[in-house]
Each structure stands twice: as structure tokens, then as C-alpha cells.
Amino acid sequence: MRVLKPQDFAGAASKDGATPLQLAATHGHLALVTALLEAGAAVDPQDVCDQTPLLAAAEAGHRPVCEALLEAGAELEAADVNG
């Protein structure tokens, strides 16, 4: 049995373009966001609606996650299909 590590799926994406980082950010999982970033996950991937992890975290009200993403270099001016 092999134990998965963040670097094993840091660059993965679902059919709609959601990455593990986006999902972790959306749900406020700061420790996982940090681990994925440290494993080399792209900080600003966009899904099919052009949403980034920062936008997802901000919409959900996860301030600590937003702060971590910004510290990692997330684009503050990014916009999704809703502007």
C-alpha cells in the first residue's frame, strides 16, 4: 500500500478544471492549501469558469486561506466569468 503525498496530486485537475488547491481553498482547508503550495501546485489555476483558488476562498469567506494564497503570489486582480 502506498501513502499519497500532496506532491502526488498537486497538478491534477477534474473535468471542469478544478484542482486540489481550488477544492482545498473552497472548503477552507488551510493546512492542505499550504501543503499543496509547498509541493509545487500552481497558485492561480483557473477552472472552466475562470475561477482561481483565491476567488473561491474569498467567496467562501476563508480569510486565512486567502492570506496564504496571496503570500504565495496569487493574482489579486483575477476575475472569473462573473467579473
DRENPATI-88356 format. One record per residue (C-alpha): residue in three letters; y negated, z negated, x. Coordinates in steps of 0.5 Angstrom, whole numbers, plus 2048, in hexadecimal, padded with zeros to 3 digits. Each point is the difference from the previous one (the first is absolute). Layout:
N
ALAYZX ...
***
This chain:
83
MET800800800 ARG7F9802803 VAL7FA7FC7FE LEU7FA8047FE LYS7F97FF804 PRO7F98027FE GLN800806805 ASP8078037FD PHE7FC8027FA ALA7F8800802 GLY7FF8077FF ALA8058017FA ALA7FD8027F9 SER8028017F9 LYS8008077FC ASP7F97FE7FE GLY7FE7FF807 ALA7FF7F87FF THR8027FD807 PRO8037F9801 LEU7F97FE802 GLN7FD8027FA LEU8057FC7FC ALA7FF7FA804 ALA7F98017FF THR8008017F9 HIS8047FA7FF GLY7FC7FB805 HIS8067FF805 LEU7FB7FF806 ALA8067FE805 LEU8038067FE VAL7FA804801 THR7FF7FD807 ALA807802802 LEU7FF8077FE LEU7FA801803 GLU8037FD807 ALA8068047FF GLY7FB806800 ALA7FF8027F9 ALA7FA8057FE VAL7FB7FC7FE ASP7FD8057FB PRO8068047FD GLN7FE8037F9 ASP8058017FA VAL7FF8057FB CYS7FA7FD7FD ASP7FD800807 GLN8007F8800 THR8017FC806 PRO8027F9801 LEU7F97FE801 LEU7FF8027F9 ALA8067FE7FD ALA7FF7F9803 ALA7F98007FE GLU8018027F8 ALA8057FA800 GLY7FC7FB803 HIS8037FF806 ARG7FB7FE805 PRO8047FD806 VAL804807800 CYS7F98047FF GLU7FD7FC806 ALA807801804 LEU7FF8087FF LEU7F9800802 GLU8017FC806 ALA806806802 GLY7FB8057FF ALA8018027F8 GLU7FA8057FE LEU7FB7FC7FC GLU7FE8077FC ALA8068027FE ALA8018037F9 ASP8058017FB VAL8008067FA ASN7FC7FB7FC GLY7FB7FF805 
***
